[in-house]
Amino acid sequence: MRKLIQDTDSNDLPPKETGDVSAGEAEPDDKKTQVLIPSLVFRGLEAVRLSGLTNMLDRPMVALLSGRLGYPDAARWIKEYPKIYAEGIFHGFCVNPEEEKA
């Protein structure tokens, strides 16, 4: 009878890359990966997100809606910093702590 399941040697497995997170493990210090933004910008983004009127990946629409919802600073920031906005969408936004203290 043929053996259907072969024993695997641990050397056959690919090495685990640095930064891999196994199930149940949390990323170390998640705030380091978040994008720091001014509080007015954060409030504008939150207003758009909570409205549910668009997908947050639709950057031009988020900028338009933030202006219409009364956050022109957020609309301007989104237009001026599209790459930073994209990073924040995928890594999260955090209000700049220096601004909170002021």
C-alpha positions as CSV (number, residue, x, y, z in Angstrom):
1,M,0.0,0.0,0.0
2,R,1.3,3.4,-0.9
3,K,1.9,6.1,1.7
4,L,-0.4,9.0,1.0
5,I,0.9,11.4,3.5
6,Q,4.5,12.2,3.6
7,D,6.3,13.3,6.7
8,T,7.6,16.9,6.3
9,D,10.8,18.0,7.7
10,S,10.8,21.5,9.3
11,N,13.7,22.4,7.0
12,D,11.2,22.1,4.1
13,L,9.1,25.0,5.4
14,P,10.0,28.5,4.2
15,P,11.6,30.7,6.8
16,K,9.3,33.1,8.6
17,E,9.9,36.7,7.5
18,T,10.6,39.3,10.1
19,G,7.4,41.2,11.0
20,D,5.1,38.2,10.4
21,V,2.3,38.2,12.9
22,S,0.9,34.8,13.9
23,A,-2.8,34.4,14.7
24,G,-3.6,36.0,18.0
25,E,-0.4,38.1,18.2
26,A,-0.7,41.9,18.1
27,E,1.5,44.3,16.1
28,P,4.0,45.9,18.4
29,D,3.2,49.5,19.1
30,D,0.6,50.1,16.4
31,K,0.7,53.9,16.8
32,K,4.2,53.9,15.1
33,T,2.6,52.9,11.8
34,Q,-0.3,55.4,12.0
35,V,-0.2,58.6,10.1
36,L,-0.1,61.8,12.3
37,I,-2.5,64.5,11.1
38,P,-3.9,67.7,12.5
39,S,-7.1,67.4,14.6
40,L,-9.2,69.5,12.2
41,V,-8.3,67.1,9.4
42,F,-9.0,64.1,11.6
43,R,-12.4,65.5,12.5
44,G,-13.2,66.1,8.8
45,L,-12.2,62.5,7.9
46,E,-14.3,61.1,10.7
47,A,-17.3,63.2,9.6
48,V,-17.1,61.7,6.1
49,R,-16.5,58.2,7.4
50,L,-19.5,58.4,9.8
51,S,-21.7,59.8,7.1
52,G,-21.3,56.7,5.1
53,L,-21.8,58.7,1.9
54,T,-18.7,57.3,0.2
55,N,-15.9,54.8,0.3
56,M,-12.9,56.3,2.1
57,L,-10.7,55.0,-0.8
58,D,-12.5,57.5,-3.1
59,R,-10.1,60.3,-2.2
60,P,-11.6,63.0,-4.5
61,M,-15.1,62.3,-3.1
62,V,-13.8,62.3,0.5
63,A,-12.2,65.7,-0.2
64,L,-15.5,67.1,-1.7
65,L,-17.6,65.7,1.1
66,S,-15.4,67.0,3.9
67,G,-15.6,70.5,2.5
68,R,-19.4,70.2,2.2
69,L,-19.7,68.9,5.7
70,G,-17.9,72.0,7.0
71,Y,-14.3,70.9,7.1
72,P,-12.5,72.9,4.4
73,D,-9.1,72.3,6.1
74,A,-9.5,68.6,5.7
75,A,-10.6,69.0,2.1
76,R,-7.5,71.0,1.4
77,W,-5.2,68.6,3.2
78,I,-6.6,65.6,1.3
79,K,-5.9,67.3,-2.0
80,E,-2.4,68.5,-1.0
81,Y,-1.2,65.2,0.4
82,P,-2.7,62.3,-1.6
83,K,0.1,59.9,-0.8
84,I,0.0,60.6,2.9
85,Y,-3.8,60.2,2.8
86,A,-3.4,56.8,1.1
87,E,-0.9,55.7,3.8
88,G,-3.4,56.7,6.5
89,I,-6.2,54.8,4.9
90,F,-4.2,51.6,5.0
91,H,-2.3,52.2,8.3
92,G,-4.7,54.4,10.3
93,F,-4.7,58.0,11.2
94,C,-3.8,59.5,14.6
95,V,-4.1,63.1,15.8
96,N,-0.7,64.7,16.2
97,P,0.0,64.5,20.0
98,E,2.0,67.7,19.8
99,E,-1.2,69.5,18.7
100,E,-3.3,68.0,21.4
101,K,-1.1,69.5,24.1
102,A,-1.3,73.0,22.6
